[in-house]
């Protein structure tokens, strides 16, 4: 074999090694499953981006740099793809950083043959890289072609996102569409190795910085709640749902039987007129678990959260989430007696809300307890929110459907999958209530969705949520409460008032005060904003954060 042939073979071997996680993603990533056009586009983008550093670096330097910043970390992405069928995400990287050293060592020892293979690949790569001649890998013309290709691909990608945004959100102003399109193009990097790892790490560092800043600011904060003195154990659970709209529950009159279990549950009250303060989780969630409202949203970051208020009252507090926690939720988790969260991307199959019951069950004690559960609920992709046994409404598109499938012509299968997700939520909540009931103690489970969802319901043709033009389908949310017989015996007046208030128009800002009032913690309760208070105020106007961040007054009909 000639020297030139050997050199070409060496370069080919180096590129083949660099592309190991990319090839593995092509055959395992759920986003690319059964989609050859996506696979081709993904591979093209990855190869172009892989070559970008070669535009300015000579060959040996290029391969050594790629080895240090790319190839050295490929096992992380391989493991994430193997376990989750997704490239490494922020929670996955965070889990790695927080893993105990001795546990990690035990795991590595248990899979020592694989570890040896990885080390052998590392050695092979760097031996090959050191032997590369240090001149430009690509000619001047080739570098220009790659640079132009990269620019064209970025423009095409950006243009595609602009068209997509305009189709899905036709009411968005042009400037907002262009900004959101940039954000979407940027988000694609989170699925391309190794850029995803470095972006994940940057997000983790920023999140930790925000948590430290919040913690310092709130170290001395107190609500002024006196410790409760209750003789018997009790249990209070707040479940925050995701993207569930009020009118898709048979419990609330929907024609389809989407909540058969809860509809027969004794001691359950569904509230007719509850309105979320935002149509996006990032805006809505802080306004549910703190005293902040849409008109003073910054209060969420100047005060502590509901679990911390319960702790101040002497309760054992826990926080369990199925969604990657925001900096606010992470800070609250760290202040709780226990916390648990599934450390992966929301688009992973087999990631179901009923899995939250096990960690709750493991931490039940004979004392006063409060748990906050943040579910995945009906988060798109709907088909991933429930097991196959709950696929009652057909047809559905299938669990490989991406955002490109969000089109009016797919309305029927999308709604079918969405209703299946609500049917599973009914199952999950009923199982949770059944467990709480089995404890034979005063217990309350309150459920509220963070916002609703649109399905081309009117001439505005809105879909999903976060619309800039507000739709009642996105902020009229289900809320219901269940109480045990023991609770009814302990607080008969509260139960009576709950029944009386079920038709009162209210905002989601009642949750914070209502949970404390339900638990017999009156110190900071605003009686006009508690569902078990005879002084609950009826609202004729609510203020809602739209997807643009604008606060819009909305009349209640």
N, C-alpha and C positions, 0 to 999 in steps of 0.2 A: 504493500500500500504506500502510495506516495506521501511526501510530507504534507502537501496541500490537502489531500484526502483525510489524513489523520487530523489535521487542524480543523477541517470542516466537521468531522465526526465529534471532535472535542466540544466545539461550539454547540452542535446539535444536542449533545448529551447534557450540557449545562442548561440549555433552554428547556429540555425535557424535564430536568429536575425542578427547575423553577416553576414549571406548569403543573406539577403534581397536584396541588390543592385545587387548581382550576379544572383539571380533567376529572377529579373526584367530584367536584361540584356539578359538572355536566351530567353525571349519572345518578347523583343522589339528591341534589337540592330540590325541594318541593316547588320552588318558583319556576324551575325549568322542566318539570316533569311533563312529558307528552307534548312538548312545545318546541319543535325543531327550529322555528324562526327565532324564538327566544334564545335557544342554545347557540345558534350561529351569531346572533347579534351580541350575546354575552361574550363569546370567545373572541370575536373581532375587537370589541372594546378592550378586553383584557390584554390582548396581544399588543394593540397600539399603545396602551398605557404602560405595558411592560417595557416597551422600547423607548419611551420618552426620556428616561435618564441617559440612554445611549446617545442622545443628541448632543450632550455636553461632556460626557465622560468617555475616556478611552477604554478599550476592551477589558484589559485586566482590572483596571479600577472599577469599571462598571460591574463586572461579575463579582468582585469582592464586596462592593457596596450592596449589591442585590443579595449576596449571601448573608451579610450581617443583618440587613434590614428586611429581608424577604424570606429567604430559604430557611433561616435559622428558626423561624417561628411557625413553619408550615404545619407541625403536628397539632397546634392549637386549633387551626381551622379544620383539619382533618377530623379531629375528635368531635368538634361541634357539628360538623356535617354528618358524622356517623351517628351521634346521639339524637340530633334534633332535625336533621335534614335542612339546616340553615347555616350560613356562615356565622362566625363568631359574633355575638351581639354584646351590647354593654353589660347586661346582667351576667352573661357567660364569662366575660373577661373579669368582671368584678368578683365572681365566685372563685376564679382561679387565684386572684390576688388575696382573697380572704381565707383560702384553704389552709388548714393547719399543716405545718411542715412535716411533722411525723406521719400524719395520715397520707400525705402526698408521697412520702418516701415508701411507705408500705405498699401503696398502689403501684408505684414504679417497680418495686421489687417483684410484685406478683405478676407483672407483665414484662419481665426482663428480656425475653427474646425480641419483643417489639422494640424495646428501648435500644437494644443492640443494633437492630436494623436501622433505626433513626440515626444513631451515632455513625454507623457505617456510611449512610447516605451523606451526612454532613462532611465526613472526612473525604469521601469521594468527590463531593462538590468542590471543596476548597483546594484539593490536590489538582483537580482539573483547572480551576480558576487561576491558580498561581502560574500554571504553565501557559497561559494565554499571552500572546504577544500584545504589547501595550500600544496599539495604534487604534484609530477610530474603527469601530466595528462596522459602521455603515458609511458609505461614501457621502460626500457633500450633497449630491443630488438625492440620495436615499434619505438623508436626514430631512431635507426639505419636503420630500413626499410624505414622510411620517408626520412632520409638523403640520402640514396642510391637511392631512387625513384626520389628525386629532382635532384640529379646529373645525373642520367640516362636520365631524361626528358630534362635536359639542353643540354646534349650531342646529344640526338635525334633531338631536335629542331635545334641545331647548324648544325648538319649534313644535315638536311632537307634544311636549308637555303643555305648551301654550294652547294648542288645539284641544287637548284633553281637558284642561281646566275650563276652557270656554264652553265645551260641550256639556260637561257635568254641572258647571256652575254658570249658566248663561247670564245671570244677573250681576256677576262680579264686574266692578269697574276695570277698565283695561290695565291701569297701572298695577292694581292688585293681582290681576291675572299674571302679568309678567313677573312680578316679585315671587308669587307662589310657584311659578314654573321654574325659576332659578332654584328655589328650595327643593323641589322635586328632583331636579337633575342632581343636585348635591346629595340628596338622600340615596341615590343609586350607588354612590361610592361605598355606602355602608354594606353593600353586598359583594364588593369586589376586593378580594385579597391582594396585597396586604394592607390596602388603604383602610379597610374596615377596622383592623386592629388598632391602628394609630388614631383613628377618629374616635373609636370606642374609648381608648385610654384618655384622650383629651376630654371627652365628655365626663368620664369618671373623675378626673382631676378637678374639672370645673364644678361638678356636683358636690364633691367633698369640700371644696372651698366655700360653696354656698351654704352647705350644712354647718360648717364651722362658724361662719358669720352669723347665721341664724341662732345657733346654740349660744354663742357669746352674748348676743343681744337679748336672749330669752332666759339666761341662767337664773336671773333673779325674779322672773315674772311669776306672779301668783294670781289666780282668779279670786282668791279670798273665800274659798269654800271650806267649811268646817268638816272635819272627818265624821263620817256617818257612824252610827252605833246601831247596827242591825244584828239581831241575835242569830238568825238563820241564814244559810247560804242562799244566794239569789243569782240570777243570770240575765244579762241584758246584751242583746246582739243587734248591731246595726249592719245590714247588708246593703252595700251600694252596688246597684246593677249598672249595666252598660248598654246604652243605645236602645232601651226598651220603650216603645211608645204605648201610651195608655190604651188605645183602642184596638190593640192586637191581643188582648187577654180576654178569654171567654168569661173570666171572673168579672170583667167590666162590660159584658154584653157583646163581645165579638162572636160572629156566627160560627167560626171554627172553634173546636174544642181544644184550646191551647193551654188551659189551666184546669184540667179535670180534678187534680188532687187537691189543690188549694180551694177550689170551689166547694168541696165537701168538708173542708177542715173547720171544725168547731172552734170558736174563739178567734176567728179571723175577720178583720174589718178592712174593707177596701175604701180608700178615700177617692172621691169623684173628681175633685178640682184642685190638683196639686201641680204647680208649675215650676220647672227648673229655672235657675237664674242665669243659665248659659246653655249654649248648644254645642259646646266642646268640653271634653273631660278636663283638659288642663285649666279651663276657667271654672267649670262647675264644681269639681271635687273640693277645692279649698273652701268654697262657699257653703258646703254641706258640713264639713268636719270642723269648722271654726265659727266664730261669731261674725265673720265678715259677711257683707252683702255685696250685691252687684255695684252699689253706689259707693262703697268704701272697701273695695277688694283688697287693698294693701294691708288691711287689718289682719288678714290671714297670716302675714309674715311678721306681725308685731305682737301677736299673742300665740299662746299654745293651742293645741288641738283638743278635740273631744276626748280621745283616750287619756290625755294628760289631765283633763278636768276630772275624769273619773278617778284617776290615781290620786289626785289631790284630795278627793273625798274618801280615800281609804280603800278603794276598789283595786283588785287585781285587774290589770288591763292588758289586752293582747291585740295585735294587728296582723291580719293574714290577708295577703293580696295575691291575686293571679296575674296582675299586671306589673310590668317593671315600674318600681316606685319613683316618683318625682323627688326632688330635693326636699320638699315639704313633707311628703309622706315618709321618706327615709329618716328625716330627723325625728318625726313622731314615732316611727318604729323603734329607733334607738332609745327612746325615752320610755317605752313600754316594758312590761315584765316579760313578755315573750313576743316574738314576731316570726313570721314565716312567709316566704314567697317563692313562687316557682321562678327559677332563674333564667327563663328563656324567652324567646320571641313569641309574640301573641299569635303568630301564624303557624305554630307547631301542632301537628295532629296529636290527639290523645291528651290534650291539655284541657281538662274539664273542671267545671266549678265545684262539683261534688267532692273533688279531692281536698277541698279546704276543710271538710268536716273532720278528717283524721287528725290533723294537728290541733284543731280545737278540742276534740275529744281527749287527746293526750294531755291537755293542760287544764282540764276541768278539776276544780278543787272545792272543798267544803268551805267556801267563803263567798264574799261578794265579788262578782266578776263582770267585766264588760269586755266584749270583743267587737272589733270592727273588721268586717270582711269586705274586700273590694274584689268583685267578680269580673269575669270577662263577658258574661251575659250574652248579648247579641252583637258583639263587635264583629264587623266584617273582617275576615271571611266567615260567613255564617255557617257554612258546612263543616267548619272545624270546631264548632262550639258544642257538638253533640255526637254521641256514638251512633253507629248505623241503626241501632234498634229504635232510635227516636226519629228516623227519617220517614215520618208518617205522611207528610204532605209532599206529593210528587207532581211533576218532575222537578229536580234541582240540577244545577249545572255540574256539580261535582266539586270535590275538595281541592281541585287544582285551579279553580276560577281565580283570576286576578282582577285588578281594578279596571282592566280593559273590558271586562264583561259587564261593567256598570253602564248599561244602556237601556233605554226604555223598552226596546224589543225583548229584553230579557227580564222584564218586570215580573212575570208570573213565576219562573223558577227562582228568582231572587227572593220574592215574598214567601214562597214555599219553604225555602231554606231558613229564612228569618223566623217564620212561624214554628219550624222545628226547633230552633234555638230557644224560643220562648217556652215551648213544650218541655224542653230539657230543664230550663230554669225553674219551671213549675215543679219538676221532679226534685231538683236540688234543694229548693226551699222547703218542700214538704219533708224531705229526709232530714234537713236541719231542724225543722220544727219538731218532727217526731223524736229526734234525739233529745232536744231540750225538754220536751214533755215527759220523756222517760226518767228524767232526773227527779221528778216529784218535788219541785221547789218553785218559788215565785220566779217566773221567767217571761221575757218579752223578746220577740223577734220583730224588728221593724225593717221593711224593705222599701227602698226608693231607687229609681233609676237616675243616673246622672244627667241624662238628656234623652230625647227620642230619636226618631229616624224618619227621613222623607223617602217616598217612593213615587215620584211623579204624580202627586196627589191632586194637583190643580194645574191651571194654565201656566204657572211659573216653572213647571217641570224641574223641581228641585229633587235631588237625590242625596242619600246618606245624611250627614249632619254637618254642622259648622257653616251653614249658609250665611251669606252676608245679608240677604234679605230674610228676615225671620219668618218662620212658619210655625204655626201652633203644633204641628206634628212633631216638631223638634224640641219643644219645651213643655208640652202637656205630658206629664209622666205618671206612671203607675206608682202608687204608694199604698202599702197595706201593712197592718200590724196584727200580730198574733200574741195572745197572752194565755198563760196556763191557768188551770183552775185554782192553783195555789195563789197566783197573782190576783185573780178576781176576788178571792176570799180576803186577801190582805188589803186591796185597794178597790173596793166596790164602787166608790164614788168616781174614781178615775175611769173605770171601765164604762160607767154610765155616760160620762161626758165624752169619751171617745166615740160612742155611738151617736151622740148628738152632733158632734163636730164633723162627721164623715162627709157631709156635703158642702162644708164651708170652703170657699175659694181661698187658697193659701199658696205661699211660695215655699221653696225648698229650704229657706232660711229658718223654718220652724224646727228642723231636725235636731240641731244642736240643743236648743232649750227643751224640746220635747223628751229627748232621751234622758236628760238629767231629771226632769220633772217626773217622768215615768218611774225612775229609780228612787224617788223620794229624796232628791238632792235639790232643795228649793233656793239655796243661797243666792244664786246669780240668774235664776230663771226669770225671763220676761214673760209674764202671764199672758200677754197679748199675742205671744208667738209660741204657745205650747198647745198641742192638740189634745191634751188631757186637762186643759184649763177652761173654766166656764167663761173666761174673759178673752178667748181667742178672737182676734180681729179678722173680719171678713175683708178680702181685698178686691178692689175693682180694677186696679192697675198694678202690674208687676214690672220690674226692670230686668231686662235680659241682656247679657253679653252676647253679641252676635259673633260670627266667625271672624269678623274684622277687628274685634275688640271694642267696637262701639257699644255703648250702653243705650238700649232703646226701651222707652216706656211702651208697654203693650196692654191694651184694654182686655179685660176678661169678660167674655160673653156669657 
